[in-house]
Amino acid sequence: MEKISIKEEFDKKGYIVLENIFNLEEMQTAREEAKRLIKEKKMKSRIKVDEEKLRNEGVFIGLSKISPLFEKITKNIKLIRILKKLYDKNLIFIDDKLVYKNSDIRFGTPWHQDWEYLKGSHKVSVWIALDDANKENGCLQVIPGTHKNKVIHKGDSTDGFSKSVIVNMHPENIINIEVKAGDVIILHDLILHASCENISGGERYSFIPTYSNIDWNLNKLLLNTTKK
């Protein structure tokens, strides 16, 4: 049977999982840097939400703006070359966030499409596992093929999200994506996704940069990275 390309798989399912894009040492260093920044409270939200509330929900925005280490991750050559296979036009970096769970932040992320928050041109988010992620500590969940249509979202969930989508989920359609530290999950902004509750109480960190292929008149951080 002929193996399908990364682009064909992404176009069909709305996501792809790639193993060992980063090594364990890189992820451990990134995790330590994230914890340092959290402790020093240097991460400032650039969206109109209460910053303390955002921190209490385990979401921090804009790491690459204040940390050379995280900026370097967003420009990783191996990652960018893969993203270039998904897009034919110029690739630009949009934004990033850190999402983590621990013994205090256990709730699962409700079902949603990223496009409902970002809108505009379609984008892809790269879910980078700084830790191993499994069903016990809150791994990502997706429903393959749901990136073909927009879904109506209901406002103000009780889990810290201003919008969530309520749909009749059939367990057989839900994929729990268990990954190792250094693996990445690339997500279309219309793929329905959520995360499991952290029943283990352990820590689970992920770093999520977002990219687009539209000329936004932003700093084109990635213009020449794939030519090296």
Contacts in CASP RR format, 6 or more apart in sequence:
PFRMAT RR
TARGET T0000
AUTHOR 0000-0000-0000
METHOD contacts of the structure
MODEL  1
MEKISIKEEFDKKGYIVLENIFNLEEMQTAREEAKRLIKEKKMKSRIKVD
EEKLRNEGVFIGLSKISPLFEKITKNIKLIRILKKLYDKNLIFIDDKLVY
KNSDIRFGTPWHQDWEYLKGSHKVSVWIALDDANKENGCLQVIPGTHKNK
VIHKGDSTDGFSKSVIVNMHPENIINIEVKAGDVIILHDLILHASCENIS
GGERYSFIPTYSNIDWNLNKLLLNTTKK
4 12 0 8 1.000
5 85 0 8 1.000
6 16 0 8 1.000
6 18 0 8 1.000
6 82 0 8 1.000
6 85 0 8 1.000
6 86 0 8 1.000
7 85 0 8 1.000
7 86 0 8 1.000
9 16 0 8 1.000
10 16 0 8 1.000
10 86 0 8 1.000
10 186 0 8 1.000
10 188 0 8 1.000
12 144 0 8 1.000
12 145 0 8 1.000
13 144 0 8 1.000
13 145 0 8 1.000
13 147 0 8 1.000
13 191 0 8 1.000
14 142 0 8 1.000
14 144 0 8 1.000
14 145 0 8 1.000
14 146 0 8 1.000
14 147 0 8 1.000
14 187 0 8 1.000
14 188 0 8 1.000
14 190 0 8 1.000
14 191 0 8 1.000
15 142 0 8 1.000
15 144 0 8 1.000
15 147 0 8 1.000
15 177 0 8 1.000
15 185 0 8 1.000
15 186 0 8 1.000
15 187 0 8 1.000
15 188 0 8 1.000
15 191 0 8 1.000
15 193 0 8 1.000
16 185 0 8 1.000
16 186 0 8 1.000
17 177 0 8 1.000
17 179 0 8 1.000
17 183 0 8 1.000
17 184 0 8 1.000
17 185 0 8 1.000
18 82 0 8 1.000
18 183 0 8 1.000
18 184 0 8 1.000
18 185 0 8 1.000
18 186 0 8 1.000
19 179 0 8 1.000
19 180 0 8 1.000
19 182 0 8 1.000
19 183 0 8 1.000
20 180 0 8 1.000
20 182 0 8 1.000
20 183 0 8 1.000
21 76 0 8 1.000
21 78 0 8 1.000
21 79 0 8 1.000
21 82 0 8 1.000
21 128 0 8 1.000
21 182 0 8 1.000
21 183 0 8 1.000
21 184 0 8 1.000
22 30 0 8 1.000
22 73 0 8 1.000
22 76 0 8 1.000
22 128 0 8 1.000
22 181 0 8 1.000
22 182 0 8 1.000
22 184 0 8 1.000
23 182 0 8 1.000
24 181 0 8 1.000
24 182 0 8 1.000
26 73 0 8 1.000
26 182 0 8 1.000
27 128 0 8 1.000
27 129 0 8 1.000
27 130 0 8 1.000
27 131 0 8 1.000
27 181 0 8 1.000
27 182 0 8 1.000
28 181 0 8 1.000
29 69 0 8 1.000
30 69 0 8 1.000
30 70 0 8 1.000
30 73 0 8 1.000
30 130 0 8 1.000
30 207 0 8 1.000
31 130 0 8 1.000
31 131 0 8 1.000
31 205 0 8 1.000
33 67 0 8 1.000
33 69 0 8 1.000
33 70 0 8 1.000
34 60 0 8 1.000
34 63 0 8 1.000
34 70 0 8 1.000
34 98 0 8 1.000
34 100 0 8 1.000
34 130 0 8 1.000
34 205 0 8 1.000
34 207 0 8 1.000
37 43 0 8 1.000
37 60 0 8 1.000
37 63 0 8 1.000
37 66 0 8 1.000
37 67 0 8 1.000
38 55 0 8 1.000
38 60 0 8 1.000
38 98 0 8 1.000
41 55 0 8 1.000
42 66 0 8 1.000
43 55 0 8 1.000
43 60 0 8 1.000
43 61 0 8 1.000
43 62 0 8 1.000
43 63 0 8 1.000
43 66 0 8 1.000
43 98 0 8 1.000
44 51 0 8 1.000
44 62 0 8 1.000
45 51 0 8 1.000
45 54 0 8 1.000
45 60 0 8 1.000
45 61 0 8 1.000
46 61 0 8 1.000
46 62 0 8 1.000
46 95 0 8 1.000
47 61 0 8 1.000
53 160 0 8 1.000
54 60 0 8 1.000
54 61 0 8 1.000
56 105 0 8 1.000
57 105 0 8 1.000
57 160 0 8 1.000
58 98 0 8 1.000
58 99 0 8 1.000
58 100 0 8 1.000
58 101 0 8 1.000
58 105 0 8 1.000
59 97 0 8 1.000
59 98 0 8 1.000
59 99 0 8 1.000
60 97 0 8 1.000
60 98 0 8 1.000
61 95 0 8 1.000
61 96 0 8 1.000
61 97 0 8 1.000
62 95 0 8 1.000
62 96 0 8 1.000
62 97 0 8 1.000
63 70 0 8 1.000
63 96 0 8 1.000
63 97 0 8 1.000
63 98 0 8 1.000
63 207 0 8 1.000
64 70 0 8 1.000
64 71 0 8 1.000
64 73 0 8 1.000
64 74 0 8 1.000
64 93 0 8 1.000
64 96 0 8 1.000
64 209 0 8 1.000
65 71 0 8 1.000
70 96 0 8 1.000
70 207 0 8 1.000
71 221 0 8 1.000
73 79 0 8 1.000
73 128 0 8 1.000
73 207 0 8 1.000
73 209 0 8 1.000
74 93 0 8 1.000
74 96 0 8 1.000
74 209 0 8 1.000
74 221 0 8 1.000
75 93 0 8 1.000
75 221 0 8 1.000
75 222 0 8 1.000
75 225 0 8 1.000
77 225 0 8 1.000
77 226 0 8 1.000
77 228 0 8 1.000
79 126 0 8 1.000
79 184 0 8 1.000
80 91 0 8 1.000
80 222 0 8 1.000
80 225 0 8 1.000
80 226 0 8 1.000
81 226 0 8 1.000
82 186 0 8 1.000
83 91 0 8 1.000
83 124 0 8 1.000
83 126 0 8 1.000
83 186 0 8 1.000
83 211 0 8 1.000
84 91 0 8 1.000
84 226 0 8 1.000
86 124 0 8 1.000
86 186 0 8 1.000
87 213 0 8 1.000
88 213 0 8 1.000
89 213 0 8 1.000
89 214 0 8 1.000
90 213 0 8 1.000
90 215 0 8 1.000
90 220 0 8 1.000
90 223 0 8 1.000
91 211 0 8 1.000
91 212 0 8 1.000
91 213 0 8 1.000
91 222 0 8 1.000
92 211 0 8 1.000
92 212 0 8 1.000
92 213 0 8 1.000
92 214 0 8 1.000
92 215 0 8 1.000
92 216 0 8 1.000
92 218 0 8 1.000
92 220 0 8 1.000
92 221 0 8 1.000
92 222 0 8 1.000
93 209 0 8 1.000
93 210 0 8 1.000
93 211 0 8 1.000
93 218 0 8 1.000
93 221 0 8 1.000
93 222 0 8 1.000
94 118 0 8 1.000
94 123 0 8 1.000
94 209 0 8 1.000
94 210 0 8 1.000
94 211 0 8 1.000
94 212 0 8 1.000
94 216 0 8 1.000
94 218 0 8 1.000
95 209 0 8 1.000
95 210 0 8 1.000
96 207 0 8 1.000
96 208 0 8 1.000
96 209 0 8 1.000
96 210 0 8 1.000
97 207 0 8 1.000
97 208 0 8 1.000
98 205 0 8 1.000
98 206 0 8 1.000
98 207 0 8 1.000
98 208 0 8 1.000
99 109 0 8 1.000
99 205 0 8 1.000
99 206 0 8 1.000
99 208 0 8 1.000
100 203 0 8 1.000
100 204 0 8 1.000
100 205 0 8 1.000
100 206 0 8 1.000
101 108 0 8 1.000
101 137 0 8 1.000
101 138 0 8 1.000
101 195 0 8 1.000
101 198 0 8 1.000
101 201 0 8 1.000
101 202 0 8 1.000
101 203 0 8 1.000
101 204 0 8 1.000
102 198 0 8 1.000
102 201 0 8 1.000
102 202 0 8 1.000
102 203 0 8 1.000
102 204 0 8 1.000
103 201 0 8 1.000
103 202 0 8 1.000
105 198 0 8 1.000
106 197 0 8 1.000
106 198 0 8 1.000
106 199 0 8 1.000
106 201 0 8 1.000
107 159 0 8 1.000
107 197 0 8 1.000
107 198 0 8 1.000
108 138 0 8 1.000
108 159 0 8 1.000
108 194 0 8 1.000
108 195 0 8 1.000
108 196 0 8 1.000
108 197 0 8 1.000
108 198 0 8 1.000
109 159 0 8 1.000
109 161 0 8 1.000
109 193 0 8 1.000
109 194 0 8 1.000
109 195 0 8 1.000
110 157 0 8 1.000
110 159 0 8 1.000
110 161 0 8 1.000
110 164 0 8 1.000
110 165 0 8 1.000
110 194 0 8 1.000
111 164 0 8 1.000
111 165 0 8 1.000
111 166 0 8 1.000
111 167 0 8 1.000
111 169 0 8 1.000
111 192 0 8 1.000
111 193 0 8 1.000
111 194 0 8 1.000
112 153 0 8 1.000
112 161 0 8 1.000
112 163 0 8 1.000
112 164 0 8 1.000
112 165 0 8 1.000
112 192 0 8 1.000
112 193 0 8 1.000
112 194 0 8 1.000
113 146 0 8 1.000
113 150 0 8 1.000
113 151 0 8 1.000
113 153 0 8 1.000
113 165 0 8 1.000
113 189 0 8 1.000
113 190 0 8 1.000
113 191 0 8 1.000
113 192 0 8 1.000
113 193 0 8 1.000
114 123 0 8 1.000
114 125 0 8 1.000
114 187 0 8 1.000
114 189 0 8 1.000
114 190 0 8 1.000
114 210 0 8 1.000
115 122 0 8 1.000
115 123 0 8 1.000
115 150 0 8 1.000
115 189 0 8 1.000
115 190 0 8 1.000
116 150 0 8 1.000
116 153 0 8 1.000
116 163 0 8 1.000
116 165 0 8 1.000
117 163 0 8 1.000
118 189 0 8 1.000
118 210 0 8 1.000
121 212 0 8 1.000
121 213 0 8 1.000
121 214 0 8 1.000
122 188 0 8 1.000
122 189 0 8 1.000
122 190 0 8 1.000
122 212 0 8 1.000
123 189 0 8 1.000
123 210 0 8 1.000
123 211 0 8 1.000
123 212 0 8 1.000
124 186 0 8 1.000
124 187 0 8 1.000
124 188 0 8 1.000
124 189 0 8 1.000
124 210 0 8 1.000
124 211 0 8 1.000
124 212 0 8 1.000
125 186 0 8 1.000
125 187 0 8 1.000
125 189 0 8 1.000
125 208 0 8 1.000
125 209 0 8 1.000
125 210 0 8 1.000
125 211 0 8 1.000
126 184 0 8 1.000
126 185 0 8 1.000
126 186 0 8 1.000
126 187 0 8 1.000
126 208 0 8 1.000
126 209 0 8 1.000
126 210 0 8 1.000
126 211 0 8 1.000
127 140 0 8 1.000
127 184 0 8 1.000
127 185 0 8 1.000
127 186 0 8 1.000
127 187 0 8 1.000
127 206 0 8 1.000
127 208 0 8 1.000
128 182 0 8 1.000
128 184 0 8 1.000
128 206 0 8 1.000
128 207 0 8 1.000
128 208 0 8 1.000
128 209 0 8 1.000
129 179 0 8 1.000
129 180 0 8 1.000
129 181 0 8 1.000
129 182 0 8 1.000
129 183 0 8 1.000
129 184 0 8 1.000
129 185 0 8 1.000
129 206 0 8 1.000
130 181 0 8 1.000
130 182 0 8 1.000
130 205 0 8 1.000
130 206 0 8 1.000
130 207 0 8 1.000
131 137 0 8 1.000
131 181 0 8 1.000
131 203 0 8 1.000
131 204 0 8 1.000
131 205 0 8 1.000
131 206 0 8 1.000
132 178 0 8 1.000
132 179 0 8 1.000
132 180 0 8 1.000
132 181 0 8 1.000
133 139 0 8 1.000
133 140 0 8 1.000
133 177 0 8 1.000
133 178 0 8 1.000
133 179 0 8 1.000
133 204 0 8 1.000
133 206 0 8 1.000
134 178 0 8 1.000
135 176 0 8 1.000
135 178 0 8 1.000
135 196 0 8 1.000
136 196 0 8 1.000
136 198 0 8 1.000
136 199 0 8 1.000
136 200 0 8 1.000
137 196 0 8 1.000
137 198 0 8 1.000
137 199 0 8 1.000
137 200 0 8 1.000
137 201 0 8 1.000
137 202 0 8 1.000
137 203 0 8 1.000
137 204 0 8 1.000
138 195 0 8 1.000
138 196 0 8 1.000
138 197 0 8 1.000
138 198 0 8 1.000
138 204 0 8 1.000
139 176 0 8 1.000
139 177 0 8 1.000
139 178 0 8 1.000
139 179 0 8 1.000
139 195 0 8 1.000
139 196 0 8 1.000
139 204 0 8 1.000
140 176 0 8 1.000
140 177 0 8 1.000
140 179 0 8 1.000
140 185 0 8 1.000
140 193 0 8 1.000
140 194 0 8 1.000
140 195 0 8 1.000
141 174 0 8 1.000
141 175 0 8 1.000
141 176 0 8 1.000
141 177 0 8 1.000
141 193 0 8 1.000
141 194 0 8 1.000
141 195 0 8 1.000
141 196 0 8 1.000
142 174 0 8 1.000
142 175 0 8 1.000
142 177 0 8 1.000
142 187 0 8 1.000
142 191 0 8 1.000
142 192 0 8 1.000
142 193 0 8 1.000
143 169 0 8 1.000
143 173 0 8 1.000
143 174 0 8 1.000
143 175 0 8 1.000
143 191 0 8 1.000
143 192 0 8 1.000
143 193 0 8 1.000
144 173 0 8 1.000
144 175 0 8 1.000
144 191 0 8 1.000
145 191 0 8 1.000
146 190 0 8 1.000
146 191 0 8 1.000
146 192 0 8 1.000
147 188 0 8 1.000
147 189 0 8 1.000
147 190 0 8 1.000
147 191 0 8 1.000
148 190 0 8 1.000
149 190 0 8 1.000
150 190 0 8 1.000
151 165 0 8 1.000
151 167 0 8 1.000
151 192 0 8 1.000
152 165 0 8 1.000
153 163 0 8 1.000
153 164 0 8 1.000
153 165 0 8 1.000
154 163 0 8 1.000
154 164 0 8 1.000
154 165 0 8 1.000
154 166 0 8 1.000
155 162 0 8 1.000
155 163 0 8 1.000
155 164 0 8 1.000
156 162 0 8 1.000
156 163 0 8 1.000
157 163 0 8 1.000
157 164 0 8 1.000
165 192 0 8 1.000
167 192 0 8 1.000
176 196 0 8 1.000
177 185 0 8 1.000
179 185 0 8 1.000
187 193 0 8 1.000
198 204 0 8 1.000
211 222 0 8 1.000
END
